[in-house]
Structure formats: C-alpha cells, structure tokens
Amino acid sequence: MAAVSLSVSTVKPLGDRVFVKISASEEKTAGGILLPDTAKEKPQVGEVVQVGAGKRNDDGSYTAPEVKVGDRVLYSKYAGTDIKLGNEDYVLLSEKDILAVVS
C-alpha cells in the first residue's frame, strides 16, 4: 500500500477513526544481527496522537472511543492508511482495527 504524503499541520480524524504515530522498527534481531531496510517488517505498535468523536449511534449520539491520546496501541498488520507528515510516519485507523492498549 502506498503512503499518502501530506503537507498540513493538523489532522483531525472523523467518526471512530484514530490517528497513530508509528513506532520505529527494530534495527537488529535479538541475536544482534543488523537488519537491512528491505528485511524490516512494518511496525504494528504506535502512540495515539488524535481520536475522532466516536461511533455514531442510531439516535445520533456518539459512543466515546476506548482509546485516548497518549495510549500505546497494537493494531492489525495491514489496517489503515499510511500517512507521512514531514519526516514522521503515521497511520489512520478505524477503532475496530486496534487490537490492544500496551504499556
């Protein structure tokens, strides 16, 4: 999937979407072997930067998201849209693609 490159200062997710800053991938294995860029896997852990208002119910009210800004989360491997802002990598996810909050 190609990454979207944006030149904006603020991104506000809509609905039940969550904007996550991707954590850096591992540079070497547990045994100390350095990994080239082609062998690195896409990280699945990141920090929540922005959250939307939540999922809209049938009566028009919103259900608040379970995650909040600052949470470190584990998300599905192929979920979301990759976004590049400046030198930082982000992913825009639906809340259902978040698997767990990690600490």
Backbone bond lengths (Angstrom), bond angles and torsions (degrees), N, CA, C in turn:
res aa  C-N    CA-C-N  psi(-1)  N-CA   C-N-CA  omega(-1)  CA-C   N-CA-C  phi
1 M - - - 1.435 - - 1.534 107.98 -
2 A 1.292 117.46 132.34 1.455 122.05 179.42 1.527 110.27 -78.56
3 A 1.311 115.03 145.68 1.459 120.00 179.03 1.523 109.95 -86.00
4 V 1.315 116.04 144.75 1.452 122.17 175.59 1.519 107.20 -89.29
5 S 1.328 117.02 133.04 1.454 121.49 179.11 1.514 108.99 -107.80
6 L 1.336 116.95 122.41 1.462 121.63 -177.12 1.523 110.39 -119.03
7 S 1.320 115.94 149.23 1.464 120.41 175.02 1.529 108.67 -120.17
8 V 1.324 115.21 64.32 1.466 122.18 178.43 1.521 108.41 -126.00
9 S 1.317 116.47 166.66 1.462 119.01 -179.28 1.526 112.84 -100.87
10 T 1.336 117.79 -23.50 1.455 120.94 -176.49 1.526 110.42 -135.24
11 V 1.324 115.88 137.29 1.459 121.71 174.43 1.519 107.03 -124.91
12 K 1.325 117.36 122.57 1.471 122.37 178.68 1.522 108.10 -115.49
13 P 1.335 117.72 108.44 1.468 120.64 179.91 1.528 111.43 -65.99
14 L 1.311 115.75 149.48 1.460 121.99 178.78 1.527 110.19 -103.33
15 G 1.323 116.09 153.57 1.462 121.05 175.24 1.514 113.01 60.56
16 D 1.328 115.98 -130.95 1.469 120.76 -178.01 1.523 111.84 -96.63
17 R 1.333 117.41 26.15 1.463 121.30 179.63 1.526 110.93 -84.69
18 V 1.329 115.63 152.71 1.460 123.17 -179.29 1.523 107.90 -132.09
19 F 1.339 117.12 134.68 1.467 123.60 180.00 1.522 107.56 -103.08
20 V 1.338 117.09 118.48 1.461 122.58 -171.29 1.521 110.28 -121.37
21 K 1.342 116.80 133.09 1.464 122.52 173.41 1.518 107.34 -85.42
22 I 1.329 116.05 123.72 1.465 121.24 -175.88 1.525 110.11 -74.89
23 S 1.330 116.57 134.23 1.458 121.93 175.44 1.519 109.66 -73.26
24 A 1.328 116.14 154.15 1.460 121.04 179.70 1.521 110.39 -64.99
25 S 1.327 116.80 143.31 1.462 120.78 178.99 1.523 110.01 -79.73
26 E 1.308 115.32 160.83 1.457 121.79 -178.44 1.527 110.55 -66.25
27 E 1.333 116.37 135.15 1.464 122.02 179.37 1.527 112.18 -86.80
28 K 1.344 116.42 -27.77 1.463 119.76 179.55 1.516 110.94 -143.57
29 T 1.324 114.54 161.36 1.465 120.86 -179.06 1.519 110.34 -77.74
30 A 1.327 116.78 173.28 1.469 121.31 178.16 1.525 110.90 -61.90
31 G 1.337 116.98 -27.78 1.464 121.57 178.47 1.517 113.93 -83.06
32 G 1.337 117.91 -3.47 1.453 121.35 176.55 1.519 115.14 96.26
33 I 1.325 118.03 7.51 1.465 121.32 -179.90 1.529 108.99 -81.40
34 L 1.325 117.00 127.48 1.464 121.46 178.17 1.520 110.21 -72.75
35 L 1.327 115.84 136.07 1.460 121.24 -178.82 1.525 110.51 -99.79
36 P 1.337 118.09 131.88 1.469 119.59 173.18 1.527 109.54 -73.21
37 D 1.333 116.96 162.96 1.468 120.85 -178.01 1.519 112.68 -57.47
38 T 1.320 118.31 -32.69 1.464 121.40 -177.67 1.518 112.49 -72.72
39 A 1.323 118.34 -20.86 1.461 121.53 -177.65 1.527 112.81 -95.28
40 K 1.327 117.57 -9.09 1.457 120.51 -178.38 1.522 110.69 -75.73
41 E 1.324 115.08 139.99 1.463 120.19 176.60 1.522 109.31 -89.44
42 K 1.330 115.80 154.32 1.454 121.31 176.44 1.526 108.23 -65.95
43 P 1.333 117.62 127.29 1.471 119.33 178.79 1.520 111.16 -63.49
44 Q 1.320 116.53 150.74 1.456 122.41 179.21 1.517 111.30 -117.83
45 V 1.335 116.73 12.79 1.456 121.77 -179.23 1.522 108.15 -123.02
46 G 1.324 115.83 140.04 1.454 119.87 178.03 1.512 111.42 -159.88
47 E 1.338 115.18 176.39 1.453 121.42 -179.71 1.522 109.44 -109.07
48 V 1.320 116.17 132.50 1.466 121.60 179.71 1.525 108.37 -69.48
49 V 1.352 115.47 125.57 1.460 121.80 -179.24 1.527 110.74 -103.79
50 Q 1.330 117.44 -40.38 1.467 123.03 179.11 1.524 108.94 -143.31
51 V 1.310 117.02 149.70 1.465 121.75 173.87 1.519 109.18 -129.77
52 G 1.319 115.69 150.27 1.465 121.05 176.35 1.519 110.83 -78.84
53 A 1.321 116.00 -177.18 1.462 121.73 -177.71 1.521 112.71 -69.93
54 G 1.321 117.23 -22.59 1.455 121.14 -178.83 1.509 110.97 117.62
55 K 1.315 115.23 176.52 1.461 120.88 -179.48 1.519 110.02 -75.86
56 R 1.342 116.17 135.55 1.467 121.46 179.70 1.531 109.32 -82.79
57 N 1.319 115.83 130.58 1.464 122.45 177.56 1.519 110.20 -84.28
58 D 1.319 116.69 171.18 1.465 121.91 179.96 1.532 112.69 -61.85
59 D 1.329 116.81 -30.38 1.462 119.61 -179.36 1.530 113.38 -86.01
60 G 1.326 117.65 2.79 1.466 121.74 177.53 1.510 114.63 96.04
61 S 1.320 118.02 -10.23 1.460 120.74 178.16 1.533 109.34 -80.75
62 Y 1.319 116.19 169.24 1.463 121.20 -178.96 1.521 110.53 -111.81
63 T 1.326 115.82 144.86 1.454 122.21 170.14 1.518 106.65 -96.63
64 A 1.317 117.55 119.31 1.461 122.21 -176.06 1.532 110.69 -61.64
65 P 1.333 117.79 142.70 1.469 120.61 177.33 1.531 111.23 -63.72
66 E 1.330 116.11 151.65 1.461 120.55 179.38 1.514 112.14 -78.59
67 V 1.330 118.11 -20.40 1.463 121.53 179.65 1.513 109.35 -101.32
68 K 1.337 115.95 158.36 1.455 120.83 177.96 1.528 109.08 -133.32
69 V 1.319 116.07 166.34 1.455 121.75 179.68 1.523 109.00 -58.11
70 G 1.323 116.36 132.97 1.464 121.58 -179.95 1.514 114.13 100.99
71 D 1.342 118.42 -17.16 1.475 121.26 178.13 1.521 110.16 -68.64
72 R 1.341 116.19 140.81 1.471 121.04 170.71 1.520 106.40 -93.87
73 V 1.329 116.31 128.01 1.458 120.56 -173.44 1.523 111.45 -126.33
74 L 1.326 114.10 154.11 1.462 123.78 173.00 1.516 105.83 -107.19
75 Y 1.347 117.29 126.87 1.461 120.40 -177.31 1.516 111.10 -126.88
76 S 1.329 116.67 164.83 1.460 122.67 -178.16 1.524 111.17 -59.89
77 K 1.307 116.00 146.39 1.459 122.47 -173.15 1.529 113.51 -59.80
78 Y 1.307 118.50 -45.09 1.463 121.27 -175.03 1.520 112.47 -108.08
79 A 1.313 117.46 24.55 1.462 121.67 -176.48 1.522 111.48 -89.41
80 G 1.317 115.68 154.88 1.447 121.86 169.29 1.516 115.69 79.86
81 T 1.332 114.56 -176.94 1.456 123.54 178.95 1.519 108.22 -116.54
82 D 1.337 116.75 123.50 1.455 121.41 178.27 1.521 109.54 -73.85
83 I 1.332 116.66 133.13 1.460 122.44 -179.15 1.519 108.63 -131.90
84 K 1.319 115.90 137.76 1.458 121.62 177.93 1.521 108.35 -114.40
85 L 1.339 116.88 119.38 1.464 123.12 175.51 1.519 107.41 -116.76
86 G 1.318 116.59 109.74 1.464 119.96 -175.76 1.515 109.19 64.84
87 N 1.329 116.81 -123.67 1.469 121.72 178.73 1.515 112.48 -99.90
88 E 1.315 117.57 1.04 1.462 122.03 -175.82 1.526 111.05 -98.21
89 D 1.330 115.85 145.22 1.459 122.42 177.19 1.522 110.00 -105.25
90 Y 1.336 115.28 134.48 1.457 122.59 -179.73 1.521 108.64 -131.80
91 V 1.324 115.51 166.93 1.459 121.42 173.16 1.531 107.50 -138.49
92 L 1.331 116.05 135.76 1.462 122.79 177.40 1.520 106.97 -101.27
93 L 1.345 116.25 114.08 1.462 122.80 -173.21 1.514 111.49 -117.03
94 S 1.305 115.50 155.38 1.447 121.11 165.37 1.529 106.01 -81.93
95 E 1.321 117.75 146.20 1.464 120.16 -177.06 1.533 112.25 -57.78
96 K 1.325 117.55 -30.32 1.471 120.22 -178.72 1.526 112.36 -67.91
97 D 1.358 118.41 -17.42 1.458 122.06 179.05 1.531 112.59 -82.96
98 I 1.335 117.38 -8.32 1.460 121.02 177.47 1.516 107.94 -83.52
99 L 1.336 115.54 125.99 1.456 121.24 -175.48 1.530 112.96 -91.48
100 A 1.355 116.42 -36.80 1.460 119.21 -176.16 1.521 110.52 -162.53
101 V 1.336 115.06 157.08 1.460 121.64 169.51 1.520 105.84 -98.02
102 V 1.334 117.01 127.17 1.462 121.74 -177.15 1.524 109.91 -113.40
103 S 1.327 115.50 156.37 1.473 119.00 178.31 1.505 111.12 -131.12
